[in-house]
Every structure is written in C-alpha cells, then in structure tokens.
Amino acid sequence: MGLAAWCVVAAFGTYFCMYAFRKPFTAAGYADFAWAGIGYKTILVTAQVLGYTVSKFIGIRLIAEMNPARRAVAILVLIGIAEFAMLLFGLVPPPYNFVCLFVNGLPLGMVFGLVLGFLEGRRLTEALSAGLCASFIVADGAVKSVGAYLLALGVSEFWMPFFAGALFVPPLLLFVGMLARIPLPDSVDRSHRGPRDPMNRADRRRFFRRYAG
C-alpha cells in the first residue's frame, strides 16, 4: 500500500470509529423521559453539542502545542474519556445523566484536529483530507444502524451507546496504530508547504499578527 492510500485508510478509519463513541445514542428515542417539559433526546443532543463546541476552543491550545509523537496516544485517551462518559450515562439515572453527554462531547471535539495533524504539511494534503472528510458521509448513518441493532437485541436506551462504542474499540486501535506509523512530512513536503511545528501561545500570537492585518 502506498503512503497516500495508507494515510487515507488510517484517517478515514479512525474518524469513522470516533463516530461510534458519539452518535449511536441518537438511534434511541428516549420518548418515556422528559425534563422541564423538554423532550429528553433534545436535552441530550444539546448537552453533547455544547461539550463539542467547548472542546473546539480547548483544542486551539491543546492541539497547537502538542508534539506530533503524542497525537496517537492523545486520540485514544480522548476517545477513552468519551466512552467512560457513556458508561456513566448507563449508570447514572435520568435526568441527571444528561451531564454525561456534555462530558462525552468535550474530548471528541478535538479528535478531528489530531487526525488532521497526521495529514497536514504534505503535497497531497488536500486529497488526503478529502478522504478523511468522506467519513462524515457514511459514519453517521452506519453507527446509528449499529445502535438500532443493539436496541432490537434488547439493550436499553441508556446502555446502548456504551456497548456500541465498545464494539468499535478493536478497529479503532488498528486504525490509530496505522496513524502512528505515518512518517512526518519529508523535505520535499516541507519545501512545498512549510514546516508544521508545535506552536505555543507566543507563536500563535505572532502568527495571528502576521496574517490578521
């Protein structure tokens, strides 16, 4: 397998698997529950989106400063936190477990930036990124189907998200392992695209001042 194909498979597979820790809960209706007159599924979706949004701001610093050698481990840690939140979602009774969806969204919002970091700074970055983004198209529906299948087997609405994520742990480990084996951009890549070095706060400020005006 060529390097470009390896990168696409690794990135696509990793982000596809991430969706299994984020989206399966939407296959359930939670019609028997409500809080303050609001449908419980609406509350859950809103809580996760808020966590996901906050995560993007945290990622501005965390991802920019991260050493490339730590990206793969960071992806596994973040998704592990998200899965632990889904474990708590099954353990904590409603309506209090909506907080678990906020916690679930917090780490997952940073995964895209970490995966993209393996593809940046290369001559084929745009094509590789298109392969990564293709995962958006198929992953959402696929993991919802997994969630619906687990519900049909009799798994409860509150435990289904945890078990759906657990099913994707083995392929996640495989694809993240592939990401970890991707070499850094070579000298030709760097000459075309420039270096992609970690940036601390001072570096980010200089970058902003350079291009903001």
Secondary structure, DSSP 4 states (H G I P E B T S, - for coil): --HHHHHHHHHHHHHHHHHTTTSGGGG---TT-EETTEEHHHHHHHHHHHHHHHHHHHHHHHHHH--GGGHHHHHHHHHHHHHHHHHHHHHSPTTTTHHHHHHHHHHHTTHHHHHHHTTTTSTTHHHHHHHHHHHHHHHHHHHHHHHHHHHHTT--TTTHHHHHHHHTHHHHHHHHHHHHTPPPP-HHHHHHH-------HHHHHHHHHHHH-
